[in-house]
């Protein structure tokens, strides 16, 4: 874990090193989102269906293939799939015949008041690779 005044870095390891689900928001000091990184071993599934009271979720599949369940519908997902689920969506996942790796970002639905174009600020400082 490395921290500066305006940043924090945590190496959780991926693929061979990752087991189960790791929530990183508290360690990193996130204040507007919760983020988890998960591995579902081949042939296994999330043990329950869940929804949320306020938070929407974005699932980013970063490895493997599997099935996603939302509100009684099932569809295949794979590396590169992005799945947004509204708070009330009843969701679950299942890995295929290979391990399934995904990142889940949750934030309160409707809470984003500005995005990149409105919030980003171009600055003059430069890292060594821009000089
Ligand atoms: Zn959730």
Backbone and ligand atoms as CSV (ligand in chain L), in Angstrom:
chain,resi,resn,atom,element,x,y,z
A,1,UNK,N,N,0.849,-1.192,0.000
A,1,UNK,CA,C,0.000,0.000,0.000
A,1,UNK,C,C,0.883,1.240,0.000
A,2,UNK,N,N,0.674,2.122,-0.942
A,2,UNK,CA,C,1.405,3.380,-1.040
A,2,UNK,C,C,0.399,4.515,-1.018
A,3,UNK,N,N,0.692,5.549,-0.241
A,3,UNK,CA,C,-0.225,6.679,-0.168
A,3,UNK,C,C,0.525,7.987,-0.302
A,4,UNK,N,N,-0.096,8.932,-0.974
A,4,UNK,CA,C,0.368,10.305,-1.012
A,4,UNK,C,C,-0.773,11.169,-0.530
A,5,UNK,N,N,-0.579,12.454,-0.571
A,5,UNK,CA,C,-1.643,13.355,-0.122
A,5,UNK,C,C,-2.893,13.162,-0.977
A,6,UNK,N,N,-2.672,12.987,-2.291
A,6,UNK,CA,C,-3.810,12.918,-3.207
A,6,UNK,C,C,-3.960,11.594,-3.934
A,7,UNK,N,N,-3.320,10.538,-3.399
A,7,UNK,CA,C,-3.483,9.242,-4.061
A,7,UNK,C,C,-3.217,8.095,-3.097
A,8,UNK,N,N,-3.687,6.920,-3.476
A,8,UNK,CA,C,-3.363,5.696,-2.746
A,8,UNK,C,C,-3.282,4.557,-3.754
A,9,UNK,N,N,-2.349,3.655,-3.531
A,9,UNK,CA,C,-2.098,2.542,-4.451
A,9,UNK,C,C,-2.098,1.250,-3.656
A,10,UNK,N,N,-2.819,0.261,-4.122
A,10,UNK,CA,C,-2.841,-1.039,-3.464
A,10,UNK,C,C,-2.704,-2.093,-4.551
A,11,UNK,N,N,-1.798,-3.030,-4.366
A,11,UNK,CA,C,-1.625,-4.115,-5.331
A,11,UNK,C,C,-2.282,-5.359,-4.753
A,12,UNK,N,N,-3.401,-5.754,-5.334
A,12,UNK,CA,C,-4.108,-6.926,-4.825
A,12,UNK,C,C,-3.734,-8.185,-5.601
A,13,UNK,N,N,-2.987,-8.010,-6.692
A,13,UNK,CA,C,-2.664,-9.165,-7.520
A,13,UNK,C,C,-3.888,-9.571,-8.325
A,14,UNK,N,N,-3.680,-10.109,-9.457
A,14,UNK,CA,C,-4.797,-10.559,-10.285
A,14,UNK,C,C,-4.524,-11.972,-10.770
A,15,UNK,N,N,-5.541,-12.562,-11.319
A,15,UNK,CA,C,-5.444,-13.868,-11.935
A,15,UNK,C,C,-4.876,-14.903,-10.961
A,16,UNK,N,N,-3.651,-15.355,-11.105
A,16,UNK,CA,C,-3.168,-16.433,-10.249
A,16,UNK,C,C,-3.223,-16.078,-8.766
A,17,UNK,N,N,-3.050,-14.795,-8.443
A,17,UNK,CA,C,-2.930,-14.400,-7.041
A,17,UNK,C,C,-4.273,-14.131,-6.370
A,18,UNK,N,N,-5.273,-13.749,-7.127
A,18,UNK,CA,C,-6.556,-13.336,-6.556
A,18,UNK,C,C,-7.426,-14.544,-6.204
A,19,UNK,N,N,-8.000,-14.527,-5.008
A,19,UNK,CA,C,-8.954,-15.565,-4.608
A,19,UNK,C,C,-10.195,-14.886,-4.054
A,20,UNK,N,N,-11.353,-15.241,-4.566
A,20,UNK,CA,C,-12.594,-14.692,-4.035
A,20,UNK,C,C,-12.783,-13.230,-4.393
A,21,UNK,N,N,-13.371,-12.488,-3.445
A,21,UNK,CA,C,-13.729,-11.086,-3.689
A,21,UNK,C,C,-12.932,-10.196,-2.747
A,22,UNK,N,N,-12.354,-9.129,-3.299
A,22,UNK,CA,C,-11.601,-8.167,-2.506
A,22,UNK,C,C,-12.260,-6.796,-2.667
A,23,UNK,N,N,-12.765,-6.240,-1.561
A,23,UNK,CA,C,-13.286,-4.874,-1.591
A,23,UNK,C,C,-12.118,-3.928,-1.352
A,24,UNK,N,N,-11.981,-2.908,-2.167
A,24,UNK,CA,C,-10.809,-2.038,-2.066
A,24,UNK,C,C,-11.140,-0.594,-1.680
A,25,UNK,N,N,-12.399,-0.255,-1.618
A,25,UNK,CA,C,-12.780,1.132,-1.368
A,25,UNK,C,C,-12.253,1.699,-0.068
A,26,UNK,N,N,-12.401,0.957,1.024
A,26,UNK,CA,C,-11.971,1.460,2.321
A,26,UNK,C,C,-10.457,1.644,2.358
A,27,UNK,N,N,-9.710,0.620,1.896
A,27,UNK,CA,C,-8.245,0.707,1.904
A,27,UNK,C,C,-7.739,1.881,1.072
A,28,UNK,N,N,-8.381,2.092,-0.071
A,28,UNK,CA,C,-7.915,3.153,-0.963
A,28,UNK,C,C,-8.455,4.524,-0.571
A,29,UNK,N,N,-9.453,4.549,0.301
A,29,UNK,CA,C,-10.037,5.822,0.708
A,29,UNK,C,C,-11.039,6.378,-0.281
A,30,UNK,N,N,-11.674,5.497,-1.060
A,30,UNK,CA,C,-12.690,5.969,-2.008
A,30,UNK,C,C,-13.858,6.574,-1.234
A,31,UNK,N,N,-14.397,7.660,-1.731
A,31,UNK,CA,C,-15.493,8.327,-1.023
A,31,UNK,C,C,-16.782,8.397,-1.833
A,32,UNK,N,N,-16.733,8.066,-3.111
A,32,UNK,CA,C,-17.941,8.149,-3.926
A,32,UNK,C,C,-18.355,6.831,-4.543
A,33,UNK,N,N,-17.487,5.819,-4.421
A,33,UNK,CA,C,-17.780,4.513,-5.008
A,33,UNK,C,C,-17.263,3.427,-4.076
A,34,UNK,N,N,-17.794,2.235,-4.260
A,34,UNK,CA,C,-17.174,1.039,-3.678
A,34,UNK,C,C,-16.754,0.199,-4.867
A,35,UNK,N,N,-15.591,-0.406,-4.768
A,35,UNK,CA,C,-15.063,-1.216,-5.852
A,35,UNK,C,C,-14.626,-2.561,-5.285
A,36,UNK,N,N,-14.986,-3.621,-5.974
A,36,UNK,CA,C,-14.490,-4.946,-5.603
A,36,UNK,C,C,-13.910,-5.603,-6.841
A,37,UNK,N,N,-12.919,-6.452,-6.606
A,37,UNK,CA,C,-12.303,-7.232,-7.674
A,37,UNK,C,C,-12.521,-8.685,-7.300
A,38,UNK,N,N,-13.063,-9.477,-8.227
A,38,UNK,CA,C,-13.483,-10.838,-7.884
A,38,UNK,C,C,-12.998,-11.880,-8.873
A,39,UNK,N,N,-12.785,-13.045,-8.314
A,39,UNK,CA,C,-12.539,-14.243,-9.125
A,39,UNK,C,C,-13.598,-15.264,-8.742
A,40,UNK,N,N,-14.350,-15.723,-9.728
A,40,UNK,CA,C,-15.244,-16.863,-9.522
A,40,UNK,C,C,-14.556,-18.047,-10.192
A,41,UNK,N,N,-14.215,-19.044,-9.424
A,41,UNK,CA,C,-13.510,-20.203,-9.988
A,41,UNK,C,C,-14.392,-20.914,-11.021
A,42,UNK,N,N,-13.754,-21.516,-11.984
A,42,UNK,CA,C,-14.468,-22.230,-13.044
A,42,UNK,C,C,-15.554,-23.121,-12.461
A,43,UNK,N,N,-16.733,-23.025,-13.027
A,43,UNK,CA,C,-17.839,-23.888,-12.620
A,43,UNK,C,C,-18.558,-23.459,-11.350
A,44,UNK,N,N,-18.103,-22.383,-10.711
A,44,UNK,CA,C,-18.777,-21.942,-9.490
A,44,UNK,C,C,-19.643,-20.721,-9.787
A,45,UNK,N,N,-20.471,-20.356,-8.817
A,45,UNK,CA,C,-21.406,-19.245,-9.011
A,45,UNK,C,C,-21.504,-18.437,-7.727
A,46,UNK,N,N,-21.957,-17.199,-7.861
A,46,UNK,CA,C,-22.223,-16.412,-6.658
A,46,UNK,C,C,-23.298,-17.157,-5.865
A,47,UNK,N,N,-23.165,-17.191,-4.536
A,47,UNK,CA,C,-24.034,-18.061,-3.730
A,47,UNK,C,C,-25.450,-17.532,-3.509
A,48,UNK,N,N,-25.719,-16.319,-3.942
A,48,UNK,CA,C,-27.059,-15.745,-3.732
A,48,UNK,C,C,-27.350,-14.705,-4.802
A,49,UNK,N,N,-28.628,-14.410,-4.961
A,49,UNK,CA,C,-29.073,-13.310,-5.818
A,49,UNK,C,C,-29.211,-12.099,-4.909
A,50,UNK,N,N,-28.755,-10.919,-5.387
A,50,UNK,CA,C,-28.899,-9.738,-4.554
A,50,UNK,C,C,-29.309,-8.526,-5.371
A,51,UNK,N,N,-29.813,-7.530,-4.670
A,51,UNK,CA,C,-30.156,-6.229,-5.254
A,51,UNK,C,C,-29.570,-5.186,-4.303
A,52,UNK,N,N,-29.787,-3.924,-4.597
A,52,UNK,CA,C,-29.306,-2.871,-3.710
A,52,UNK,C,C,-30.434,-1.895,-3.403
A,53,UNK,N,N,-30.289,-1.167,-2.301
A,53,UNK,CA,C,-31.278,-0.147,-1.944
A,53,UNK,C,C,-31.071,1.109,-2.769
A,54,UNK,N,N,-29.822,1.580,-2.891
A,54,UNK,CA,C,-29.531,2.853,-3.563
A,54,UNK,C,C,-28.492,2.758,-4.671
A,55,UNK,N,N,-27.617,1.765,-4.617
A,55,UNK,CA,C,-26.455,1.751,-5.503
A,55,UNK,C,C,-26.682,0.983,-6.796
A,56,UNK,N,N,-26.286,1.631,-7.902
A,56,UNK,CA,C,-26.209,0.909,-9.168
A,56,UNK,C,C,-24.814,0.297,-9.235
A,57,UNK,N,N,-24.664,-0.725,-10.076
A,57,UNK,CA,C,-23.370,-1.380,-10.200
A,57,UNK,C,C,-22.969,-1.491,-11.662
A,58,UNK,N,N,-21.663,-1.333,-11.892
A,58,UNK,CA,C,-21.077,-1.605,-13.197
A,58,UNK,C,C,-20.120,-2.766,-13.022
A,59,UNK,N,N,-20.390,-3.850,-13.732
A,59,UNK,CA,C,-19.506,-5.007,-13.725
A,59,UNK,C,C,-18.667,-4.953,-15.001
A,60,UNK,N,N,-17.351,-5.069,-14.833
A,60,UNK,CA,C,-16.430,-5.120,-15.969
A,60,UNK,C,C,-15.764,-6.487,-15.941
A,61,UNK,N,N,-16.073,-7.312,-16.913
A,61,UNK,CA,C,-15.459,-8.641,-16.970
A,61,UNK,C,C,-14.066,-8.488,-17.571
A,62,UNK,N,N,-13.050,-8.888,-16.801
A,62,UNK,CA,C,-11.664,-8.704,-17.250
A,62,UNK,C,C,-10.983,-10.019,-17.606
A,63,UNK,N,N,-11.666,-11.122,-17.422
A,63,UNK,CA,C,-11.097,-12.402,-17.818
A,63,UNK,C,C,-12.129,-13.507,-17.734
A,64,UNK,N,N,-12.043,-14.429,-18.650
A,64,UNK,CA,C,-12.928,-15.590,-18.619
A,64,UNK,C,C,-14.278,-15.339,-19.264
A,65,UNK,N,N,-15.160,-16.317,-19.090
A,65,UNK,CA,C,-16.520,-16.247,-19.615
A,65,UNK,C,C,-17.460,-16.768,-18.549
A,66,UNK,N,N,-18.712,-16.355,-18.652
A,66,UNK,CA,C,-19.677,-16.858,-17.694
A,66,UNK,C,C,-21.081,-16.457,-18.081
A,67,UNK,N,N,-21.976,-16.590,-17.129
A,67,UNK,CA,C,-23.372,-16.204,-17.342
A,67,UNK,C,C,-23.749,-15.171,-16.295
A,68,UNK,N,N,-24.566,-14.218,-16.719
A,68,UNK,CA,C,-25.053,-13.166,-15.829
A,68,UNK,C,C,-26.563,-13.320,-15.747
A,69,UNK,N,N,-27.098,-13.128,-14.571
A,69,UNK,CA,C,-28.544,-13.232,-14.328
A,69,UNK,C,C,-29.036,-11.885,-13.815
A,70,UNK,N,N,-30.057,-11.341,-14.453
A,70,UNK,CA,C,-30.708,-10.139,-13.929
A,70,UNK,C,C,-32.213,-10.286,-14.109
A,71,UNK,N,N,-32.955,-10.215,-13.030
A,71,UNK,CA,C,-34.425,-10.216,-13.069
A,71,UNK,C,C,-35.000,-11.373,-13.886
A,72,UNK,N,N,-34.431,-12.547,-13.733
A,72,UNK,CA,C,-34.975,-13.719,-14.418
A,72,UNK,C,C,-34.412,-13.950,-15.807
A,73,UNK,N,N,-33.622,-12.997,-16.319
A,73,UNK,CA,C,-32.997,-13.178,-17.630
A,73,UNK,C,C,-31.550,-13.608,-17.440
A,74,UNK,N,N,-31.103,-14.516,-18.301
A,74,UNK,CA,C,-29.716,-14.977,-18.255
A,74,UNK,C,C,-29.061,-14.693,-19.594
A,75,UNK,N,N,-27.818,-14.198,-19.546
A,75,UNK,CA,C,-27.093,-13.910,-20.782
A,75,UNK,C,C,-25.601,-14.154,-20.568
A,76,UNK,N,N,-24.907,-14.529,-21.664
A,76,UNK,CA,C,-23.477,-14.795,-21.552
A,76,UNK,C,C,-22.677,-13.503,-21.447
A,77,UNK,N,N,-21.590,-13.567,-20.686
A,77,UNK,CA,C,-20.645,-12.452,-20.587
A,77,UNK,C,C,-19.245,-13.009,-20.771
A,78,UNK,N,N,-18.348,-12.144,-21.156
A,78,UNK,CA,C,-16.959,-12.559,-21.386
A,78,UNK,C,C,-16.040,-11.372,-21.193
A,79,UNK,N,N,-14.742,-11.632,-21.250
A,79,UNK,CA,C,-13.757,-10.572,-21.120
A,79,UNK,C,C,-14.154,-9.402,-22.014
A,80,UNK,N,N,-14.280,-8.238,-21.429
A,80,UNK,CA,C,-14.692,-7.054,-22.181
A,80,UNK,C,C,-16.144,-6.686,-21.998
A,81,UNK,N,N,-16.946,-7.570,-21.430
A,81,UNK,CA,C,-18.360,-7.240,-21.215
A,81,UNK,C,C,-18.493,-6.222,-20.090
A,82,UNK,N,N,-19.338,-5.226,-20.294
A,82,UNK,CA,C,-19.676,-4.224,-19.284
A,82,UNK,C,C,-21.163,-4.361,-19.000
A,83,UNK,N,N,-21.521,-4.564,-17.762
A,83,UNK,CA,C,-22.921,-4.776,-17.406
A,83,UNK,C,C,-23.293,-3.767,-16.333
A,84,UNK,N,N,-24.258,-2.903,-16.641
A,84,UNK,CA,C,-24.758,-1.958,-15.643
A,84,UNK,C,C,-26.051,-2.529,-15.082
A,85,UNK,N,N,-26.178,-2.553,-13.765
A,85,UNK,CA,C,-27.394,-3.059,-13.134
A,85,UNK,C,C,-27.943,-1.985,-12.207
A,86,UNK,N,N,-29.202,-1.628,-12.404
A,86,UNK,CA,C,-29.871,-0.640,-11.557
A,86,UNK,C,C,-30.012,-1.204,-10.145
A,87,UNK,N,N,-30.192,-0.343,-9.148
A,87,UNK,CA,C,-30.276,-0.840,-7.772
A,87,UNK,C,C,-31.251,-2.004,-7.595
A,88,UNK,N,N,-32.425,-1.905,-8.164
A,88,UNK,CA,C,-33.445,-2.936,-7.944
A,88,UNK,C,C,-33.210,-4.222,-8.726
A,89,UNK,N,N,-32.260,-4.205,-9.652
A,89,UNK,CA,C,-31.995,-5.394,-10.456
A,89,UNK,C,C,-31.558,-6.557,-9.578
A,90,UNK,N,N,-32.198,-7.691,-9.754
A,90,UNK,CA,C,-31.863,-8.888,-8.971
A,90,UNK,C,C,-30.810,-9.661,-9.748
A,91,UNK,N,N,-29.588,-9.719,-9.217
A,91,UNK,CA,C,-28.433,-10.164,-10.002
A,91,UNK,C,C,-27.659,-11.312,-9.382
A,92,UNK,N,N,-27.001,-12.066,-10.256
A,92,UNK,CA,C,-26.089,-13.146,-9.847
A,92,UNK,C,C,-25.204,-13.481,-11.040
A,93,UNK,N,N,-24.068,-14.112,-10.747
A,93,UNK,CA,C,-23.131,-14.500,-11.797
A,93,UNK,C,C,-22.727,-15.953,-11.653
A,94,UNK,N,N,-22.294,-16.522,-12.768
A,94,UNK,CA,C,-21.764,-17.881,-12.775
A,94,UNK,C,C,-20.573,-17.921,-13.713
A,95,UNK,N,N,-19.499,-18.554,-13.276
A,95,UNK,CA,C,-18.328,-18.731,-14.146
A,95,UNK,C,C,-18.590,-19.871,-15.122
A,96,UNK,N,N,-17.942,-19.784,-16.269
A,96,UNK,CA,C,-18.025,-20.868,-17.249
A,96,UNK,C,C,-17.003,-21.943,-16.913
A,97,UNK,N,N,-16.423,-22.533,-17.948
A,97,UNK,CA,C,-15.456,-23.609,-17.689
A,97,UNK,C,C,-14.043,-23.085,-17.433
A,98,UNK,N,N,-13.907,-21.751,-17.395
A,98,UNK,CA,C,-12.646,-21.143,-16.961
A,98,UNK,C,C,-12.981,-20.154,-15.849
A,99,UNK,N,N,-11.980,-19.765,-15.078
A,99,UNK,CA,C,-12.196,-18.788,-14.012
A,99,UNK,C,C,-12.731,-17.481,-14.610
A,100,UNK,N,N,-13.647,-16.846,-13.887
A,100,UNK,CA,C,-14.224,-15.573,-14.321
A,100,UNK,C,C,-13.705,-14.474,-13.404
A,101,UNK,N,N,-13.132,-13.439,-14.004
A,101,UNK,CA,C,-12.588,-12.307,-13.241
A,101,UNK,C,C,-13.379,-11.064,-13.598
A,102,UNK,N,N,-13.774,-10.305,-12.582
A,102,UNK,CA,C,-14.511,-9.081,-12.869
A,102,UNK,C,C,-14.288,-8.037,-11.782
A,103,UNK,N,N,-14.474,-6.802,-12.186
A,103,UNK,CA,C,-14.430,-5.660,-11.274
A,103,UNK,C,C,-15.854,-5.151,-11.153
A,104,UNK,N,N,-16.288,-4.853,-9.947
A,104,UNK,CA,C,-17.613,-4.275,-9.739
A,104,UNK,C,C,-17.435,-2.907,-9.086
A,105,UNK,N,N,-17.997,-1.893,-9.732
A,105,UNK,CA,C,-17.963,-0.527,-9.204
A,105,UNK,C,C,-19.392,-0.159,-8.828
A,106,UNK,N,N,-19.597,0.203,-7.582
A,106,UNK,CA,C,-20.941,0.622,-7.197
A,106,UNK,C,C,-20.929,2.058,-6.696
A,107,UNK,N,N,-21.966,2.769,-7.102
A,107,UNK,CA,C,-22.136,4.164,-6.705
A,107,UNK,C,C,-23.627,4.433,-6.586
A,108,UNK,N,N,-23.976,5.402,-5.778
A,108,UNK,CA,C,-25.389,5.721,-5.605
A,108,UNK,C,C,-25.974,6.168,-6.945
A,109,UNK,N,N,-27.055,5.528,-7.356
A,109,UNK,CA,C,-27.693,5.871,-8.626
A,109,UNK,C,C,-28.100,7.339,-8.620
A,110,UNK,N,N,-27.765,8.031,-9.686
A,110,UNK,CA,C,-28.154,9.440,-9.822
A,110,UNK,C,C,-27.253,10.419,-9.099
A,111,UNK,N,N,-26.154,9.923,-8.501
A,111,UNK,CA,C,-25.315,10.816,-7.697
A,111,UNK,C,C,-24.293,11.596,-8.516
A,112,UNK,N,N,-23.999,11.158,-9.730
A,112,UNK,CA,C,-22.960,11.827,-10.516
A,112,UNK,C,C,-23.479,13.163,-11.042
A,113,UNK,N,N,-22.833,14.246,-10.641
A,113,UNK,CA,C,-23.283,15.586,-11.051
A,113,UNK,C,C,-22.407,16.177,-12.145
A,114,UNK,N,N,-21.223,15.616,-12.359
A,114,UNK,CA,C,-20.333,16.081,-13.410
A,114,UNK,C,C,-19.459,14.918,-13.835
A,115,UNK,N,N,-19.079,14.911,-15.115
A,115,UNK,CA,C,-18.208,13.854,-15.617
A,115,UNK,C,C,-16.958,14.492,-16.206
A,116,UNK,N,N,-16.219,13.732,-17.002
A,116,UNK,CA,C,-14.886,14.158,-17.445
A,116,UNK,C,C,-14.866,15.555,-18.056
A,117,UNK,N,N,-15.737,15.825,-19.007
A,117,UNK,CA,C,-15.700,17.111,-19.709
A,117,UNK,C,C,-15.948,18.289,-18.770
A,118,UNK,N,N,-16.829,18.101,-17.814
A,118,UNK,CA,C,-17.156,19.210,-16.912
A,118,UNK,C,C,-16.195,19.269,-15.718
A,119,UNK,N,N,-15.606,18.143,-15.346
A,119,UNK,CA,C,-14.840,18.076,-14.107
A,119,UNK,C,C,-13.323,18.083,-14.316
A,120,UNK,N,N,-12.851,17.643,-15.467
A,120,UNK,CA,C,-11.410,17.573,-15.708
A,120,UNK,C,C,-10.795,18.958,-15.835
A,121,UNK,N,N,-9.540,19.099,-15.391
A,121,UNK,CA,C,-8.809,20.361,-15.463
A,121,UNK,C,C,-7.460,20.074,-16.112
A,122,UNK,N,N,-7.154,20.702,-17.218
A,122,UNK,CA,C,-5.852,20.535,-17.869
A,122,UNK,C,C,-4.824,21.367,-17.116
A,123,UNK,N,N,-3.645,20.751,-16.833
A,123,UNK,CA,C,-2.624,21.425,-16.030
A,123,UNK,C,C,-1.292,21.494,-16.775
A,124,UNK,N,N,-0.399,22.317,-16.272
A,124,UNK,CA,C,0.917,22.516,-16.886
A,124,UNK,C,C,1.959,21.526,-16.381
A,125,UNK,N,N,1.799,20.956,-15.180
A,125,UNK,CA,C,2.827,20.042,-14.661
A,125,UNK,C,C,2.901,18.804,-15.539
A,126,UNK,N,N,4.102,18.190,-15.616
A,126,UNK,CA,C,4.301,17.058,-16.519
A,126,UNK,C,C,5.141,15.974,-15.850
A,127,UNK,N,N,4.758,14.698,-16.057
A,127,UNK,CA,C,5.625,13.597,-15.614
A,127,UNK,C,C,6.826,13.515,-16.548
A,128,UNK,N,N,7.836,12.744,-16.129
A,128,UNK,CA,C,9.085,12.664,-16.904
A,128,UNK,C,C,8.844,12.231,-18.340
A,129,UNK,N,N,7.855,11.393,-18.589
A,129,UNK,CA,C,7.653,10.892,-19.945
A,129,UNK,C,C,6.975,11.879,-20.881
A,130,UNK,N,N,6.580,13.023,-20.392
A,130,UNK,CA,C,5.992,14.051,-21.257
A,130,UNK,C,C,6.964,15.192,-21.541
A,131,UNK,N,N,8.124,15.154,-20.873
A,131,UNK,CA,C,9.060,16.278,-21.028
A,131,UNK,C,C,9.907,16.104,-22.274
L,1,ZN,ZN,ZN,-23.955,-5.663,-5.336
